[in-house]
């Protein structure tokens, strides 16, 4: 049994029809385009994760600075 009730022979027949319709050169270029798209997507995701981590640390530093400023202002008003 194949994928979801489709046998291997049926998959091979569909593959043969696709090759006849599009040709091997078209399928090869389509595969290359798909591969490069996946590669660039992975690079974008990894760059996005790096940027998110640096933004998180920057926002924590800004929150600490803001908290110190508010605390200092409160201390001045209570004196």
CORVENUR-V524172 format. One record per helix or strand of 2 or more residues. SS is the DSSP state (h for helix, s for strand). FROM is the first residue (numbers start at 1). LEN is the number of residues. Records with the same first field share a line. If there is no record, write none. Layout:
SS=FROM-LEN  FROM-LEN
//
This chain:
h=8-15  24-55
//
